[in-house]
């Protein structure tokens, strides 16, 4: 369970820009946990507590760190169906690409998302946000989202949400994980940010499994 909780927040956030708007800049999120099981008592410090996103239209870069997995980065471009995960595996810098089928499946799942808009607001990172409940086949409980309508874009996981999610809660393995934006800054992002650095060895998921015994 511990390893899953380290990875699930990052994979959920597989935060992939849809290119619905021309938002360009950086967003920082804090990550908080509730209902941790007894066997994880005292291990909270090993879980990731921050996440950074850089967005430019259809391109996104999401970075998260933890003492267990180190720094992990997901770079994606929804216009070209490109996604790569950068990681340090036993001292080796690996860039794992995602199959085209996975990207198409992600888009198909996004189309099935149900959104219920709720008459409730709060201010997050200086933006007035409205509440919505997101229902999808992948989650047993609806995801609570607070979004700003001042800019759009967002992620595939939020389907056709009418804005950008600045706070959301997810329940996985019985543990609640809450992501809250702490900083939103509109700024120019260089295109090089969305390219795997040359020092990373590009491999497929299958090649990575073969390299490290599955």
N, C-alpha and C positions, 0 to 999 in steps of 0.2 A: 504493500500500500504506500509506503513512504516514497519509493521511486516514482510511483504513478502521480502522487501529489506534487512532486517536484516538476514533473513534465507536463501534467495536464493543464495548468494555467497557461503555459507557453503555447501548447498545441491548440488550445481553445482560442486564444488570441491569435495563432496562425493568422494574425490580423492582416487581412489582404485588402488593399484599397480597390474599390470598384471603379474608380475614375468617373463617378457621377458628377463630380464638381472639380474645380481647379484648385482645391485647397492645397497649399504647400507650406510645410513647416514641421515643427516638432511638438510632440505631446508626451509628457511624462505621467506615468501612473504609479500609484502605490498599490500594493497587494496585501490584503488582510485576510486572516483565516478565523473560522468559528467552527465549533463542534469537532475539534480534533479528537481522535480516539485516545483512550488511556495509554495505549502502547506507544504513542508518540509524545507523551509528556516530556517536556524538557528538550524536545528536538525542534521546536519552532524556529530557532535561529538557523537551521539548515535549509529552510524553505525560502524561495525567492520572495523578496518584498518590494521590488521595484521593476518597472518595465519602461522602456523608452521606444517611442515610435517616431519615424521620420517618413513623411508622406509627400508625394509629388504626383498629383493626378492618379493614374492607374498604378503607380509604383509605390512600394512600401518597404520599409526596413524596420524590423522589430527586434529589440535586444533585451535579454534578461539574464541575470546572473544568480548563481547559487553556489554554496560551498560544495555541493555534490556534483553538479554538472558543469561548473565553471560558467563561462560566457557562451551563450547560444544565440545565434542570430538567424532570423528568417528574412530573406529578401524575395519579393514577389512582384510580378508585373501581370495584371489580369488581362491586359490587352494582348499580350504575346503568350499567355498560358505558361508563364515561367515562374518556378519557385525553387529556391535552393536554401538549404539549412547549413549554416557554418558552425562547426564544432571542433573542439580539441579532444581527440580520442587517443588516450595513452601517449600524449605528447605529439601526436600527428595532427596537422591541420587538415580537416576534411570538409569538402563542400559537397553535400549530398543533394542531388537533384531529385525532383518529384516527377513521376511519370505523367504524361499528358492526360491519361485516363483519370488520374487522381484529381487533376484540376477540373476536368469536365464534370466529374462526380460532385465536387465541391459546389460548382455552379448549379447543378441540378438539385442538390439538397437545399441550396439557398432559396430556390423557387418554391419549395414546399413550406417555408417558414410562415407561421401565422402570427400576426401582430395585433395586440389589443391595446388601444390607447386609453390611458387613465388620466382623469382630471386631477393631477397633482404636480406640483413644481418644487424645485429647489435650485439654489445657485451653486455651481461647481466651477472652480478655477476662473471665477469672474463671469461665467456665462449662465443665463437663466435657462434651466433645463426642464423638460416635461417628462412624465413617466410613461413607460410602455411595458407590456408583458410579451415576451417572445416565446413562442412554443415551437419546438422542433422534435423530430423523431429521436434525435440523439440524446435528449435530456429528459429525465423522468419528471422534473419539476420545471415550470416556466422560468425563464431568465428575466429578472427585473432589471430594466434599463432606464437610465435618465439621459436624455439626449438634447442637444442644442439644435435649433433650427437656423442658427445664424450661419452655419456652413454645413455642407453635406459631404458625401463621399462614403465614409464609414467602412464597413467590412462585409464580406460575404455572409458572416455568421448572423448578421442582423437583417438580411434580406432587403426589403424595400423601405426600411425605416426612414421616416421623413426628417432626417438630420444626422448628426454625428453623436455616437454614444460616448459620454464622458464619465459615466458610472454604470457598472453592471455587476450582478451577482450570479454566480454559477454554483450549483451543488454537484459535486463529483465524489464518488467513494464515500458519500455521507457527510463530506466536509464542505462547508460553504466558503467560497473564495470571492472576495469583493475587490473589484478593480475601480479605483477612483482617480480621475485626472487631477494632478497637482499643478501642472503648468501647461499652458497652451501658447505657443509662439508661432505666429505666421512669419516665415522667413524663406529666403531662397535656399534650396538644397541642390548641391552639385550632383549631376547624374552619376558620377563615379561612386557615390554612396550605395547605389543600387546594383553594383557589379561585384562578384566574388573576387577578392584580392588574388593576385597571381600566386602567392605563396600557398594557397589552399589547393589541394588535389581534388579535382572534380570526379565524383563517382556516383553511380546510381545506388538506390537503396539495396538492390540485390548484390551489387559489388561490395558494399559496406558489410553486409551480412556474411558474405564469403570471406572477407578479410579478417573478421573477428568472430568467426564461428557461430553466426546467427544471432 
